[in-house]
Amino acid sequence: MTVETLFKPAIDPAFDRDWWRGAVIYQIYPRSFADSNGDGVGDLPGVTAHLEHVASLGVDAIWLSPFFTSPMKDFGYDVSNYEDVDPIFGTLADFDRLIDKAHALGLKVIIDQVFSHTSDEHPWFKASREDRTNPHADWYVWADAKPDGSPPSNWQSVFGGPSWTWDARRRQYYLHNFLSAQPDLNVHNRDVQDALIATSRFWLERGVDGFRFDAINFAMHDQNLTDNPPILDGGGKRNRPFDFQHHLHNQSHADIPAFLTRLRQLGESYGGRFMVAEVGGEQAESEMKLYTQGPDRLHSAYGFLYLYADTLSPDLFRQGAAMWPGAEGQGWPSWTFSNHDAPRAVSRWTQGRDPRAFADMALLLLVALRGNVFIYQGEELGLPQAEVPYDRLRDPEAIANWPETLGRDGARTPMPWVAVAAHTGFSKVEPWLPIDPSHIDLSVDRQERDPDSTLNLARRVIALRRALPGLRTGDMTLVEAPEPLLVFKRGEGAEQVLCAFNLGFEAAAWALPAGWRIVESVNLAGEGALPPMAGLVAVKG
């Protein structure tokens, strides 16, 4: 029996304004997806040329990481023009063609909006730094030095060192929570909010279906510039000065939700476009709930519970389920195991086990969770973290913290399309990041020919999620099971789905209860026990 005959699809995303609820969204990092013009860097025409591959997965939407005009100090997250495409990625006409093709294939398109900061080459910042009286003077966060000349507060940046840089023109410091080339916008300023909303309107007019708001809890600061308190309990491994503080005052301001309401109102004026927040940090759980509470804020949010986890355990997923129990007025969660900012899950969690078997289990587990699912490019191939030698690193964080962190470059290497082609078909020339030899055998063309490949499993499990209403939008109820088993049910009544996974290193005794039948499984062998890295989905009947 095929997946499609089990149940009718839960929703038709082409006609339902709630298409996003329970959706599977495929993240594309354009620099590393496909290079169409032979410069070694992926671009929008390259994305467009490979959208059939994405559509073949059965996903509902794509999320494009930044492609806006940028000096690329942080590879697009330092925007110098919110309303244009950087020439390295193409043109606005290329973006329009991408939108048209995606929509023709039934794919929604979500783009990043980076509203906590800009590039220091943005015209707004160039004007703001000229003097203290120009029309843009208060568009960024400026402050006088302390009497001894030191920065206005003890705030530390994510990428290392103080969050303040001295500017001789204004004879003041400016705030930057990331690189010094990424000055923080003063989103307390209503004019700044209006300008940011106008940039979102620009892309809505071009047909985008939603936004991911990057690092949105950094969008506003404590205007009293209160020092952050130190972490006194050790705080785990500290690779950066940022790790020594509780970040209570340089982010997470109480006025952020009101700005999010304005963004939601904009989206509603265009028929209800989808909006999801990225929220990191020690207050992420409360902030994600705050930013999605009720009908006038964002639809969904995701944090780093799984992205930064070093090990996979049932307790980790119990935490995730407890964070989003589905209470009245609560927002809808989004989950991802890998993205462009974190080492790939296969490398973080396999811990000496078979990476192929683990990748298959992780895919089935991800699509079984309650919430939206973000699949990062290459995850459908089971790609591990790439090895990038020091002399090829491009990520400023990885370079600054070498060799203590894996950095982000290893998750950003090019997609392997054709095993025997030069540079695996990504480009005709040497790519901006090297291709890991271990990725060659995992290329798209080789996995296409293998019905048992991770790629074809990805297609099956995504189709399964679409076919089973309980799996796509149902509640999640944990079932008591001994470690290292993770067992839970999704949905209610006839639509209920049973999911079971062995996250451990040894086989564990477990039998499928009477009245259930398995509709998908990975790494399963025999009955009465779940082998390590085995997983299954069962329905009643």
C-alpha positions as CSV (number, residue, x, y, z in Angstrom):
1,M,0.0,0.0,0.0
2,T,1.4,3.4,-0.9
3,V,1.6,6.3,1.5
4,E,-0.9,8.3,-0.6
5,T,-3.7,5.7,0.0
6,L,-3.4,5.7,3.8
7,F,-5.2,9.0,4.3
8,K,-6.0,12.1,2.2
9,P,-3.6,15.0,2.6
10,A,-4.2,17.1,5.6
11,I,-4.3,20.4,3.7
12,D,-3.8,21.8,0.3
13,P,-1.1,24.5,0.7
14,A,-2.0,26.2,-2.6
15,F,-5.4,27.2,-1.2
16,D,-5.2,27.2,2.6
17,R,-3.8,30.4,4.3
18,D,-2.6,28.0,7.1
19,W,-0.4,26.0,4.6
20,W,2.5,26.6,6.9
21,R,1.1,24.7,9.9
22,G,3.1,21.4,9.9
23,A,4.9,22.3,6.7
24,V,8.3,21.0,5.6
25,I,10.5,23.8,4.5
26,Y,13.8,23.3,2.7
27,Q,16.6,25.8,3.5
28,I,18.8,26.9,0.6
29,Y,22.1,28.6,1.3
30,P,22.5,30.2,-2.2
31,R,26.3,30.6,-2.1
32,S,26.6,26.8,-1.9
33,F,23.6,25.4,-3.8
34,A,24.6,25.7,-7.5
35,D,26.9,28.1,-9.5
36,S,25.4,29.0,-12.9
37,N,28.1,31.5,-14.2
38,G,31.4,29.8,-13.3
39,D,32.7,32.1,-10.6
40,G,32.8,29.5,-7.9
41,V,29.9,30.9,-5.9
42,G,26.3,29.7,-6.0
43,D,23.6,32.1,-7.3
44,L,19.9,32.6,-7.8
45,P,19.9,31.2,-11.4
46,G,21.6,28.1,-10.0
47,V,18.9,27.8,-7.4
48,T,16.2,28.1,-10.1
49,A,17.9,25.5,-12.3
50,H,17.7,22.9,-9.4
51,L,14.2,23.7,-8.0
52,E,12.9,20.4,-9.6
53,H,15.1,18.5,-7.2
54,V,13.6,20.4,-4.2
55,A,10.1,19.9,-5.5
56,S,10.7,16.2,-5.9
57,L,11.3,16.0,-2.2
58,G,7.6,16.9,-1.6
59,V,8.4,19.9,0.6
60,D,6.0,22.8,0.9
61,A,8.4,25.8,0.7
62,I,11.9,26.9,0.4
63,W,13.7,29.4,2.7
64,L,16.4,31.4,1.0
65,S,19.3,32.6,3.1
66,P,20.3,36.3,2.3
67,F,21.0,37.2,-1.2
68,F,20.8,41.0,-0.8
69,T,23.5,43.5,-1.7
70,S,26.3,43.1,0.8
71,P,30.1,43.4,1.3
72,M,29.9,39.8,2.5
73,K,31.8,40.3,5.7
74,D,29.3,37.9,7.2
75,F,28.2,36.4,3.9
76,G,25.0,38.3,3.4
77,Y,24.0,38.8,7.0
78,D,25.6,42.3,6.7
79,V,23.1,43.9,4.3
80,S,24.0,47.2,2.5
81,N,20.8,47.3,0.4
82,Y,17.6,45.5,1.6
83,E,15.9,46.0,-1.8
84,D,18.3,44.6,-4.3
85,V,20.2,41.4,-5.2
86,D,23.9,41.3,-4.7
87,P,25.6,41.0,-8.2
88,I,27.3,37.8,-7.0
89,F,23.9,36.2,-6.8
90,G,22.3,37.8,-9.9
91,T,19.7,40.4,-10.4
92,L,16.1,41.2,-9.3
93,A,15.0,39.8,-12.6
94,D,16.7,36.5,-11.6
95,F,14.8,36.6,-8.3
96,D,11.5,37.1,-10.1
97,R,12.2,34.1,-12.4
98,L,13.0,32.1,-9.3
99,I,9.7,33.1,-7.6
100,D,7.8,32.2,-10.8
101,K,9.3,28.8,-11.2
102,A,9.0,27.9,-7.5
103,H,5.3,28.9,-7.6
104,A,4.8,26.9,-10.8
105,L,6.3,23.8,-9.0
106,G,4.0,24.4,-6.0
107,L,6.7,25.7,-3.7
108,K,6.2,28.7,-1.4
109,V,9.2,31.1,-1.1
110,I,10.4,32.4,2.3
111,I,13.3,34.9,2.6
112,D,15.5,36.1,5.4
113,Q,15.0,39.6,6.9
114,V,18.0,40.8,8.9
115,F,16.5,43.6,11.1
116,S,18.8,43.7,14.1
117,H,21.7,45.2,12.2
118,T,23.0,46.3,8.7
119,S,26.4,46.5,7.1
120,D,28.5,49.5,7.9
121,E,28.3,50.2,4.2
122,H,24.6,50.7,4.2
123,P,23.7,54.3,3.2
124,W,21.7,54.6,6.5
125,F,24.8,54.0,8.6
126,K,27.1,56.1,6.3
127,A,24.7,59.0,7.0
128,S,24.2,58.2,10.7
129,R,28.0,58.4,11.4
130,E,28.5,61.8,9.8
131,D,27.3,63.8,12.8
132,R,24.8,63.8,15.6
133,T,22.2,66.0,13.9
134,N,21.5,64.5,10.5
135,P,18.1,62.8,9.7
136,H,19.7,59.3,10.3
137,A,21.6,60.3,13.4
138,D,19.4,58.2,15.7
139,W,18.9,55.2,13.3
140,Y,21.7,53.3,15.0
141,V,22.8,52.8,18.6
142,W,25.3,55.5,19.5
143,A,26.6,56.3,23.0
144,D,29.3,58.4,24.6
145,A,32.4,56.9,26.2
146,K,32.7,56.6,29.9
147,P,34.9,59.3,31.5
148,D,37.9,57.0,31.2
149,G,37.3,56.5,27.4
150,S,36.1,52.9,27.8
151,P,33.0,51.6,26.1
152,P,29.5,52.6,27.5
153,S,28.8,49.1,28.9
154,N,30.4,45.8,29.3
155,W,28.4,44.1,26.5
156,Q,30.3,41.6,24.5
157,S,29.7,40.6,20.8
158,V,28.9,37.2,19.6
159,F,32.0,37.1,17.4
160,G,34.4,38.1,20.1
161,G,35.4,41.3,21.9
162,P,33.3,44.3,23.1
163,S,30.0,45.1,21.4
164,W,31.2,48.7,21.0
165,T,33.4,50.3,18.4
166,W,34.7,53.9,18.6
167,D,33.9,56.2,15.6
168,A,36.0,59.3,15.3
169,R,33.5,61.2,13.2
170,R,30.8,61.3,15.9
171,R,33.3,60.9,18.7
172,Q,31.0,58.2,20.1
173,Y,30.8,54.4,20.2
174,Y,28.3,52.4,18.1
175,L,26.8,49.1,19.1
176,H,27.3,45.9,17.2
177,N,26.2,42.6,18.6
178,F,28.1,40.7,15.9
179,L,31.0,42.0,13.7
180,S,32.1,45.6,14.0
181,A,31.1,45.8,10.3
182,Q,27.5,45.0,11.4
183,P,26.2,48.1,13.4
184,D,23.0,47.6,15.3
185,L,19.9,49.4,14.1
186,N,18.0,51.5,16.7
187,V,14.7,49.7,16.2
188,H,13.3,51.7,19.1
189,N,13.1,54.5,16.6
190,R,9.7,54.5,14.8
191,D,11.3,55.8,11.6
192,V,13.6,52.8,11.5
193,Q,10.7,50.5,12.0
194,D,8.8,52.2,9.2
195,A,11.9,51.8,6.9
196,L,12.2,48.1,7.7
197,I,8.6,47.4,7.1
198,A,8.9,49.2,3.8
199,T,11.7,46.8,2.8
200,S,9.5,43.8,3.6
201,R,6.7,45.3,1.6
202,F,9.1,45.6,-1.4
203,W,9.6,41.8,-1.3
204,L,5.9,41.0,-0.7
205,E,5.1,43.0,-3.8
206,R,7.5,40.7,-5.7
207,G,5.6,37.6,-4.5
208,V,7.4,36.2,-1.5
209,D,5.2,34.0,0.8
210,G,6.8,34.7,4.1
211,F,9.8,35.8,6.1
212,R,12.3,34.4,8.6
213,F,13.5,37.1,11.0
214,D,17.1,36.6,11.8
215,A,18.3,37.1,15.4
216,I,15.2,39.1,16.0
217,N,15.7,39.1,19.8
218,F,18.8,41.3,19.2
219,A,16.6,44.0,17.5
220,M,16.3,46.2,20.6
221,H,18.5,47.1,23.5
222,D,18.2,48.5,27.0
223,Q,18.4,52.2,26.4
224,N,20.0,52.7,29.9
225,L,22.9,50.6,28.7
226,T,22.9,48.6,31.9
227,D,25.9,46.2,32.3
228,N,25.1,42.5,31.8
229,P,25.7,40.4,34.9
230,P,28.5,37.8,34.8
231,I,27.8,34.1,34.8
232,L,29.0,32.9,38.2
233,D,28.3,29.2,38.0
234,G,31.1,28.3,35.5
235,G,28.8,28.4,32.5
236,G,30.4,25.5,30.7
237,K,33.1,25.8,28.0
238,R,33.9,29.5,27.2
239,N,35.4,30.1,23.8
240,R,34.4,33.8,23.6
241,P,34.0,36.8,26.0
242,F,30.3,36.6,25.0
243,D,30.1,33.3,27.0
244,F,30.9,35.0,30.3
245,Q,27.6,37.0,30.6
246,H,23.9,36.7,31.0
247,H,22.6,38.7,28.0
248,L,19.8,40.5,29.7
249,H,20.3,44.1,28.5
250,N,21.9,44.0,25.0
251,Q,18.9,42.0,23.6
252,S,15.4,40.7,24.5
253,H,13.8,44.1,25.1
254,A,10.2,44.1,26.2
255,D,9.2,46.4,23.2
256,I,10.2,43.8,20.5
257,P,6.7,42.1,20.5
258,A,5.0,45.4,19.5
259,F,7.3,45.6,16.5
260,L,6.5,42.0,15.6
261,T,2.8,42.9,15.7
262,R,3.5,45.6,13.1
263,L,5.2,43.0,10.9
264,R,2.3,40.6,11.3
265,Q,-0.1,43.3,10.3
266,L,1.9,43.9,7.2
267,G,1.7,40.2,6.4
268,E,-2.0,40.0,7.0
269,S,-2.5,42.9,4.6
270,Y,-1.1,40.6,1.9
271,G,-3.4,37.6,2.7
272,G,-1.6,36.2,5.7
273,R,2.1,35.7,4.7
274,F,4.0,33.3,7.0
275,M,6.4,34.7,9.5
276,V,8.9,32.8,11.7
277,A,11.5,34.0,14.2
278,E,15.0,32.8,14.8
279,V,15.6,33.1,18.6
280,G,18.8,32.0,20.4
281,G,20.2,32.5,23.8
282,E,19.4,31.5,27.4
283,Q,16.0,33.2,27.3
284,A,15.0,31.6,24.0
285,E,12.2,29.5,25.3
286,S,10.3,32.4,26.9
287,E,11.0,34.7,24.0
288,M,9.8,32.2,21.4
289,K,6.6,31.9,23.2
290,L,6.3,35.6,23.7
291,Y,7.0,36.4,20.0
292,T,4.3,34.0,18.8
293,Q,1.6,34.5,21.5
294,G,-1.9,35.1,20.3
295,P,-3.1,36.0,16.8
296,D,-1.3,39.3,16.3
297,R,2.4,38.2,16.5
298,L,4.5,35.8,14.5
299,H,3.2,32.4,13.4
300,S,6.2,30.4,14.6
301,A,9.7,30.5,16.1
302,Y,12.6,28.2,16.4
303,G,15.7,28.2,18.6
304,F,18.8,26.1,19.0
305,L,17.7,23.2,21.2
306,Y,18.7,20.7,18.6
307,L,21.1,22.7,16.5
308,Y,23.6,23.1,19.3
309,A,23.1,19.8,21.1
310,D,26.2,17.6,21.2
311,T,24.3,14.4,21.9
312,L,21.0,12.9,21.0
313,S,18.8,11.6,23.9
314,P,15.2,11.1,24.7
315,D,15.4,13.8,27.3
316,L,16.3,16.3,24.7
317,F,13.0,15.6,22.9
318,R,11.1,15.6,26.1
319,Q,12.4,19.1,26.6
320,G,11.2,20.1,23.1
321,A,7.8,18.6,23.7
322,A,7.4,20.4,27.0
323,M,8.4,23.7,25.5
324,W,5.4,23.7,23.1
325,P,2.5,21.7,24.7
326,G,-0.1,23.4,22.6
327,A,-1.7,25.6,25.2
328,E,-4.4,28.0,24.3
329,G,-3.0,31.1,22.5
330,Q,0.4,29.5,22.2
331,G,2.3,29.8,18.9
332,W,3.4,27.0,16.7
333,P,7.0,25.6,16.9
334,S,9.5,25.0,14.2
335,W,12.4,22.6,14.4
336,T,15.6,22.0,12.6
337,F,18.5,19.6,13.2
338,S,21.0,21.4,10.9
339,N,21.5,24.8,9.3
340,H,24.1,27.1,8.0
341,D,25.1,28.2,11.5
342,A,25.6,24.9,13.2
343,P,27.7,21.7,12.5
344,R,25.6,19.1,10.6
345,A,23.6,16.8,12.9
346,V,25.1,13.6,11.4
347,S,28.6,14.6,12.6
348,R,27.4,15.9,16.0
349,W,25.3,13.0,16.9
350,T,26.6,9.8,15.2
351,Q,29.4,9.3,17.8
352,G,31.1,6.5,16.0
353,R,28.0,4.8,14.7
354,D,27.1,4.2,11.0
355,P,26.6,7.7,9.6
356,R,24.2,6.4,6.9
357,A,22.0,4.6,9.3
358,F,22.0,7.6,11.7
359,A,21.1,10.0,8.9
360,D,18.1,7.9,7.9
361,M,16.9,7.7,11.5
362,A,17.4,11.5,12.0
363,L,15.3,12.2,8.9
364,L,12.4,10.1,10.1
365,L,12.6,11.5,13.6
366,L,12.6,15.1,12.3
367,V,9.5,14.7,10.2
368,A,7.7,13.0,13.0
369,L,8.0,16.0,15.4
370,R,5.1,18.3,16.2
371,G,5.7,21.6,14.5
372,N,7.1,22.9,11.2
373,V,10.2,21.1,9.9
374,F,13.2,22.8,8.4
375,I,15.4,20.6,6.3
376,Y,18.8,22.1,5.4
377,Q,20.2,21.5,1.9
378,G,22.2,18.3,1.9
379,E,20.3,16.8,4.8
380,E,18.3,14.8,2.4
381,L,21.6,13.3,1.3
382,G,22.8,12.5,4.8
383,L,25.9,14.8,4.4
384,P,28.2,14.9,7.3
385,Q,30.1,18.1,8.4
386,A,32.8,18.8,5.8
387,E,36.4,19.1,6.7
388,V,37.7,22.6,5.8
389,P,41.4,23.2,6.3
390,Y,42.4,26.4,8.1
391,D,43.8,28.0,5.0
392,R,40.4,27.7,3.3
393,L,38.2,28.9,6.2
394,R,36.0,31.9,5.3
395,D,33.8,32.1,8.4
396,P,35.0,35.0,10.7
397,E,33.9,33.1,13.8
398,A,35.8,30.0,12.9
399,I,38.9,31.9,12.1
400,A,38.8,33.9,15.3
401,N,38.2,30.8,17.5
402,W,40.4,28.2,15.6
403,P,40.7,25.4,16.5
404,E,38.3,25.4,19.5
405,T,35.1,25.5,17.4
406,L,34.1,23.6,14.3
407,G,32.8,26.9,12.9
408,R,30.2,27.3,10.2
409,D,32.1,26.7,7.0
410,G,31.9,22.9,7.3
411,A,28.1,23.1,7.0
412,R,28.3,25.5,4.1
413,T,30.3,23.6,1.5
414,P,28.8,23.1,-1.9
415,M,26.0,20.7,-2.7
416,P,27.3,17.5,-4.5
417,W,25.1,17.1,-7.6
418,V,27.1,14.8,-9.9
419,A,29.7,12.5,-8.5
420,V,32.0,12.3,-11.6
421,A,31.6,15.9,-12.7
422,A,34.2,18.5,-11.9
423,H,33.6,19.9,-8.5
424,T,30.6,17.5,-8.2
425,G,28.6,19.6,-10.7
426,F,28.3,22.6,-8.4
427,S,30.6,24.8,-10.5
428,K,33.0,24.6,-13.4
429,V,35.7,26.2,-11.3
430,E,37.1,25.7,-7.8
431,P,34.3,26.6,-5.4
432,W,34.5,29.3,-2.7
433,L,34.7,26.4,-0.1
434,P,36.2,23.0,-0.9
435,I,34.2,19.9,-1.5
436,D,34.8,17.2,1.1
437,P,35.7,13.9,-0.6
438,S,33.3,12.1,1.7
439,H,30.4,14.0,0.0
440,I,31.2,12.7,-3.5
441,D,29.6,9.2,-3.0
442,L,26.6,10.9,-1.5
443,S,25.9,13.0,-4.6
444,V,22.4,13.5,-5.9
445,D,22.9,11.6,-9.1
446,R,24.2,8.5,-7.3
447,Q,21.4,8.5,-4.7
448,E,18.8,9.0,-7.4
449,R,19.7,5.6,-8.9
450,D,19.5,3.8,-5.5
451,P,15.9,3.2,-4.3
452,D,17.2,2.6,-0.8
453,S,19.2,5.8,-0.6
454,T,18.8,8.5,2.0
455,L,17.5,10.8,-0.7
456,N,14.7,8.4,-1.6
457,L,13.9,7.8,2.0
458,A,13.6,11.6,2.5
459,R,11.0,11.7,-0.3
460,R,9.0,8.8,1.3
461,V,9.0,10.3,4.8
462,I,8.0,13.7,3.7
463,A,5.2,12.2,1.7
464,L,4.2,10.2,4.8
465,R,4.0,13.4,6.8
466,R,1.8,15.0,4.2
467,A,-0.4,11.9,4.0
468,L,-1.0,11.5,7.7
469,P,-2.9,14.4,9.3
470,G,-1.9,13.2,12.8
471,L,1.8,13.4,11.8
472,R,1.5,16.8,10.2
473,T,-0.6,18.8,12.6
474,G,-1.6,16.4,15.5
475,D,-0.7,16.8,19.1
476,M,2.3,15.0,20.6
477,T,2.0,12.7,23.6
478,L,5.1,11.0,25.0
479,V,4.8,7.3,25.8
480,E,6.7,5.9,28.8
481,A,9.7,3.8,27.6
482,P,13.0,2.9,29.0
483,E,16.2,4.7,28.0
484,P,17.4,5.0,25.2
485,L,14.0,4.6,23.6
486,L,11.9,7.6,22.5
487,V,8.3,6.7,21.9
488,F,5.4,9.1,21.3
489,K,2.0,9.4,19.7
490,R,0.8,12.1,17.3
491,G,-2.8,13.0,16.8
492,E,-6.0,11.6,18.1
493,G,-8.6,8.9,17.3
494,A,-8.4,7.2,13.9
495,E,-5.7,9.6,12.8
496,Q,-3.4,8.7,15.7
497,V,0.2,7.8,14.8
498,L,2.7,5.9,16.9
499,C,6.4,6.7,16.6
500,A,9.3,4.8,18.2
501,F,13.1,5.3,18.0
502,N,16.1,3.8,19.6
503,L,18.6,6.6,20.1
504,G,21.2,4.4,21.7
505,F,24.1,2.2,20.8
506,E,22.6,-1.2,21.6
507,A,19.4,-3.0,20.7
508,A,16.5,-2.4,23.2
509,A,13.6,-4.6,23.9
510,W,10.4,-3.2,22.5
511,A,7.4,-4.6,20.7
512,L,4.8,-2.9,18.6
513,P,1.5,-2.9,20.5
514,A,-1.4,-4.8,19.2
515,G,-3.7,-3.0,16.7
516,W,-0.9,-1.1,15.1
517,R,0.9,-1.6,11.7
518,I,4.1,-0.1,10.5
519,V,3.9,2.2,7.5
520,E,7.6,3.4,7.5
521,S,10.7,2.2,9.3
522,V,14.5,2.6,9.2
523,N,17.2,0.2,10.3
524,L,14.6,-2.3,11.6
525,A,15.4,-6.0,11.9
526,G,13.0,-8.6,13.3
527,E,10.4,-8.2,16.1
528,G,10.6,-7.8,19.8
529,A,13.5,-5.3,19.8
530,L,14.6,-2.1,18.2
531,P,18.2,-2.2,16.9
532,P,20.3,0.9,17.6
533,M,19.3,3.8,15.3
534,A,16.0,2.1,14.4
535,G,12.9,4.1,14.0
536,L,9.3,3.4,12.9
537,V,6.0,5.1,12.3
538,A,2.8,3.0,12.7
539,V,-0.9,3.6,12.3
540,K,-3.9,1.9,13.7
541,G,-5.4,-1.1,11.8
